[in-house]
Amino acid sequence: MKDSMVDLLEAPGLGLDIDAEAARKYLREEDAGFFD
């Protein structure tokens, strides 16, 4: 934030990286191969 405004990203995406190994334990059984 800058001057109560949110700066827009200059590249596509959310601006974050997902830790697949950490997130894998929260997947439902039918989504087990999501990060493969």
PDB file of N, CA, C and O in Angstrom:
ATOM      1  N   MET A   1       0.841  -1.176   0.000  1.00  0.00           N
ATOM      2  CA  MET A   1       0.000   0.000   0.000  1.00  0.00           C
ATOM      3  C   MET A   1       0.883   1.235   0.000  1.00  0.00           C
ATOM      4  O   MET A   1       1.957   1.266   0.601  1.00  0.00           O
ATOM      5  N   LYS A   2       0.396   2.241  -0.689  1.00  0.00           N
ATOM      6  CA  LYS A   2       1.102   3.516  -0.759  1.00  0.00           C
ATOM      7  C   LYS A   2       0.053   4.611  -0.829  1.00  0.00           C
ATOM      8  O   LYS A   2      -0.775   4.617  -1.739  1.00  0.00           O
ATOM      9  N   ASP A   3       0.076   5.528   0.108  1.00  0.00           N
ATOM     10  CA  ASP A   3      -0.909   6.620   0.158  1.00  0.00           C
ATOM     11  C   ASP A   3      -2.336   6.082   0.141  1.00  0.00           C
ATOM     12  O   ASP A   3      -3.195   6.620  -0.558  1.00  0.00           O
ATOM     13  N   SER A   4      -2.589   5.030   0.901  1.00  0.00           N
ATOM     14  CA  SER A   4      -3.908   4.381   1.007  1.00  0.00           C
ATOM     15  C   SER A   4      -4.371   3.739  -0.292  1.00  0.00           C
ATOM     16  O   SER A   4      -5.560   3.470  -0.461  1.00  0.00           O
ATOM     17  N   MET A   5      -3.455   3.495  -1.200  1.00  0.00           N
ATOM     18  CA  MET A   5      -3.783   2.857  -2.471  1.00  0.00           C
ATOM     19  C   MET A   5      -2.954   1.582  -2.599  1.00  0.00           C
ATOM     20  O   MET A   5      -1.840   1.497  -2.083  1.00  0.00           O
ATOM     21  N   VAL A   6      -3.510   0.601  -3.289  1.00  0.00           N
ATOM     22  CA  VAL A   6      -2.802  -0.652  -3.530  1.00  0.00           C
ATOM     23  C   VAL A   6      -2.131  -0.566  -4.891  1.00  0.00           C
ATOM     24  O   VAL A   6      -2.785  -0.288  -5.897  1.00  0.00           O
ATOM     25  N   ASP A   7      -0.824  -0.807  -4.922  1.00  0.00           N
ATOM     26  CA  ASP A   7      -0.108  -0.814  -6.197  1.00  0.00           C
ATOM     27  C   ASP A   7      -0.484  -2.062  -6.983  1.00  0.00           C
ATOM     28  O   ASP A   7      -0.524  -3.158  -6.425  1.00  0.00           O
ATOM     29  N   LEU A   8      -0.759  -1.902  -8.270  1.00  0.00           N
ATOM     30  CA  LEU A   8      -1.072  -3.040  -9.128  1.00  0.00           C
ATOM     31  C   LEU A   8       0.210  -3.750  -9.530  1.00  0.00           C
ATOM     32  O   LEU A   8       1.260  -3.125  -9.686  1.00  0.00           O
ATOM     33  N   LEU A   9       0.112  -5.056  -9.694  1.00  0.00           N
ATOM     34  CA  LEU A   9       1.258  -5.843 -10.126  1.00  0.00           C
ATOM     35  C   LEU A   9       1.555  -5.559 -11.590  1.00  0.00           C
ATOM     36  O   LEU A   9       0.649  -5.278 -12.375  1.00  0.00           O
ATOM     37  N   GLU A  10       2.817  -5.634 -11.946  1.00  0.00           N
ATOM     38  CA  GLU A  10       3.212  -5.394 -13.329  1.00  0.00           C
ATOM     39  C   GLU A  10       3.274  -6.676 -14.147  1.00  0.00           C
ATOM     40  O   GLU A  10       3.482  -6.625 -15.359  1.00  0.00           O
ATOM     41  N   ALA A  11       3.097  -7.814 -13.507  1.00  0.00           N
ATOM     42  CA  ALA A  11       3.155  -9.104 -14.186  1.00  0.00           C
ATOM     43  C   ALA A  11       1.913  -9.904 -13.820  1.00  0.00           C
ATOM     44  O   ALA A  11       1.285  -9.636 -12.795  1.00  0.00           O
ATOM     45  N   PRO A  12       1.552 -10.878 -14.639  1.00  0.00           N
ATOM     46  CA  PRO A  12       0.387 -11.702 -14.318  1.00  0.00           C
ATOM     47  C   PRO A  12       0.623 -12.550 -13.073  1.00  0.00           C
ATOM     48  O   PRO A  12       1.764 -12.860 -12.729  1.00  0.00           O
ATOM     49  N   GLY A  13      -0.443 -12.915 -12.416  1.00  0.00           N
ATOM     50  CA  GLY A  13      -0.355 -13.781 -11.245  1.00  0.00           C
ATOM     51  C   GLY A  13      -0.802 -13.074  -9.984  1.00  0.00           C
ATOM     52  O   GLY A  13      -1.204 -11.911 -10.009  1.00  0.00           O
ATOM     53  N   LEU A  14      -0.723 -13.797  -8.883  1.00  0.00           N
ATOM     54  CA  LEU A  14      -1.166 -13.268  -7.596  1.00  0.00           C
ATOM     55  C   LEU A  14      -0.045 -12.593  -6.816  1.00  0.00           C
ATOM     56  O   LEU A  14      -0.301 -11.919  -5.819  1.00  0.00           O
ATOM     57  N   GLY A  15       1.188 -12.768  -7.262  1.00  0.00           N
ATOM     58  CA  GLY A  15       2.307 -12.179  -6.553  1.00  0.00           C
ATOM     59  C   GLY A  15       2.755 -12.994  -5.359  1.00  0.00           C
ATOM     60  O   GLY A  15       3.352 -12.463  -4.423  1.00  0.00           O
ATOM     61  N   LEU A  16       2.466 -14.289  -5.391  1.00  0.00           N
ATOM     62  CA  LEU A  16       2.896 -15.168  -4.310  1.00  0.00           C
ATOM     63  C   LEU A  16       3.222 -16.532  -4.874  1.00  0.00           C
ATOM     64  O   LEU A  16       2.778 -16.889  -5.966  1.00  0.00           O
ATOM     65  N   ASP A  17       3.987 -17.280  -4.136  1.00  0.00           N
ATOM     66  CA  ASP A  17       4.338 -18.647  -4.524  1.00  0.00           C
ATOM     67  C   ASP A  17       3.686 -19.607  -3.542  1.00  0.00           C
ATOM     68  O   ASP A  17       3.699 -19.377  -2.333  1.00  0.00           O
ATOM     69  N   ILE A  18       3.120 -20.677  -4.066  1.00  0.00           N
ATOM     70  CA  ILE A  18       2.484 -21.692  -3.225  1.00  0.00           C
ATOM     71  C   ILE A  18       3.501 -22.780  -2.913  1.00  0.00           C
ATOM     72  O   ILE A  18       4.135 -23.318  -3.821  1.00  0.00           O
ATOM     73  N   ASP A  19       3.657 -23.101  -1.657  1.00  0.00           N
ATOM     74  CA  ASP A  19       4.528 -24.191  -1.222  1.00  0.00           C
ATOM     75  C   ASP A  19       3.735 -25.488  -1.382  1.00  0.00           C
ATOM     76  O   ASP A  19       2.946 -25.853  -0.511  1.00  0.00           O
ATOM     77  N   ALA A  20       3.952 -26.176  -2.499  1.00  0.00           N
ATOM     78  CA  ALA A  20       3.174 -27.373  -2.828  1.00  0.00           C
ATOM     79  C   ALA A  20       3.299 -28.448  -1.760  1.00  0.00           C
ATOM     80  O   ALA A  20       2.314 -29.111  -1.435  1.00  0.00           O
ATOM     81  N   GLU A  21       4.482 -28.631  -1.213  1.00  0.00           N
ATOM     82  CA  GLU A  21       4.669 -29.671  -0.197  1.00  0.00           C
ATOM     83  C   GLU A  21       3.869 -29.358   1.062  1.00  0.00           C
ATOM     84  O   GLU A  21       3.289 -30.262   1.664  1.00  0.00           O
ATOM     85  N   ALA A  22       3.830 -28.108   1.461  1.00  0.00           N
ATOM     86  CA  ALA A  22       3.067 -27.727   2.653  1.00  0.00           C
ATOM     87  C   ALA A  22       1.566 -27.808   2.391  1.00  0.00           C
ATOM     88  O   ALA A  22       0.802 -28.197   3.275  1.00  0.00           O
ATOM     89  N   ALA A  23       1.138 -27.442   1.178  1.00  0.00           N
ATOM     90  CA  ALA A  23      -0.287 -27.437   0.841  1.00  0.00           C
ATOM     91  C   ALA A  23      -0.832 -28.837   0.583  1.00  0.00           C
ATOM     92  O   ALA A  23      -2.027 -29.082   0.748  1.00  0.00           O
ATOM     93  N   ARG A  24       0.039 -29.749   0.181  1.00  0.00           N
ATOM     94  CA  ARG A  24      -0.379 -31.108  -0.187  1.00  0.00           C
ATOM     95  C   ARG A  24      -1.161 -31.799   0.933  1.00  0.00           C
ATOM     96  O   ARG A  24      -2.086 -32.559   0.646  1.00  0.00           O
ATOM     97  N   LYS A  25      -0.818 -31.555   2.187  1.00  0.00           N
ATOM     98  CA  LYS A  25      -1.496 -32.233   3.298  1.00  0.00           C
ATOM     99  C   LYS A  25      -2.935 -31.756   3.491  1.00  0.00           C
ATOM    100  O   LYS A  25      -3.699 -32.393   4.215  1.00  0.00           O
ATOM    101  N   TYR A  26      -3.314 -30.651   2.858  1.00  0.00           N
ATOM    102  CA  TYR A  26      -4.676 -30.134   2.981  1.00  0.00           C
ATOM    103  C   TYR A  26      -5.583 -30.532   1.817  1.00  0.00           C
ATOM    104  O   TYR A  26      -6.771 -30.210   1.819  1.00  0.00           O
ATOM    105  N   LEU A  27      -5.023 -31.237   0.815  1.00  0.00           N
ATOM    106  CA  LEU A  27      -5.810 -31.654  -0.341  1.00  0.00           C
ATOM    107  C   LEU A  27      -6.780 -32.767   0.029  1.00  0.00           C
ATOM    108  O   LEU A  27      -6.502 -33.606   0.886  1.00  0.00           O
ATOM    109  N   ARG A  28      -7.928 -32.749  -0.643  1.00  0.00           N
ATOM    110  CA  ARG A  28      -8.868 -33.863  -0.491  1.00  0.00           C
ATOM    111  C   ARG A  28      -8.297 -35.064  -1.236  1.00  0.00           C
ATOM    112  O   ARG A  28      -7.449 -34.911  -2.115  1.00  0.00           O
ATOM    113  N   GLU A  29      -8.759 -36.242  -0.886  1.00  0.00           N
ATOM    114  CA  GLU A  29      -8.245 -37.471  -1.493  1.00  0.00           C
ATOM    115  C   GLU A  29      -8.380 -37.448  -3.018  1.00  0.00           C
ATOM    116  O   GLU A  29      -7.471 -37.879  -3.727  1.00  0.00           O
ATOM    117  N   GLU A  30      -9.507 -36.948  -3.522  1.00  0.00           N
ATOM    118  CA  GLU A  30      -9.709 -36.934  -4.982  1.00  0.00           C
ATOM    119  C   GLU A  30      -8.820 -35.909  -5.695  1.00  0.00           C
ATOM    120  O   GLU A  30      -8.703 -35.946  -6.919  1.00  0.00           O
ATOM    121  N   ASP A  31      -8.197 -35.001  -4.950  1.00  0.00           N
ATOM    122  CA  ASP A  31      -7.300 -34.003  -5.533  1.00  0.00           C
ATOM    123  C   ASP A  31      -5.832 -34.311  -5.249  1.00  0.00           C
ATOM    124  O   ASP A  31      -4.974 -33.448  -5.434  1.00  0.00           O
ATOM    125  N   ALA A  32      -5.537 -35.517  -4.807  1.00  0.00           N
ATOM    126  CA  ALA A  32      -4.189 -35.886  -4.367  1.00  0.00           C
ATOM    127  C   ALA A  32      -3.114 -35.613  -5.422  1.00  0.00           C
ATOM    128  O   ALA A  32      -1.974 -35.333  -5.050  1.00  0.00           O
ATOM    129  N   GLY A  33      -3.421 -35.681  -6.701  1.00  0.00           N
ATOM    130  CA  GLY A  33      -2.438 -35.456  -7.762  1.00  0.00           C
ATOM    131  C   GLY A  33      -2.384 -34.030  -8.269  1.00  0.00           C
ATOM    132  O   GLY A  33      -1.764 -33.776  -9.302  1.00  0.00           O
ATOM    133  N   PHE A  34      -3.006 -33.100  -7.586  1.00  0.00           N
ATOM    134  CA  PHE A  34      -3.109 -31.711  -8.056  1.00  0.00           C
ATOM    135  C   PHE A  34      -1.753 -31.077  -8.358  1.00  0.00           C
ATOM    136  O   PHE A  34      -1.613 -30.391  -9.370  1.00  0.00           O
ATOM    137  N   PHE A  35      -0.768 -31.289  -7.516  1.00  0.00           N
ATOM    138  CA  PHE A  35       0.537 -30.648  -7.702  1.00  0.00           C
ATOM    139  C   PHE A  35       1.517 -31.501  -8.499  1.00  0.00           C
ATOM    140  O   PHE A  35       2.676 -31.118  -8.657  1.00  0.00           O
ATOM    141  N   ASP A  36       1.079 -32.639  -8.999  1.00  0.00           N
ATOM    142  CA  ASP A  36       1.970 -33.518  -9.772  1.00  0.00           C
ATOM    143  C   ASP A  36       2.063 -33.080 -11.214  1.00  0.00           C
ATOM    144  O   ASP A  36       2.769 -33.707 -12.004  1.00  0.00           O
TER     145      ASP A  36
END
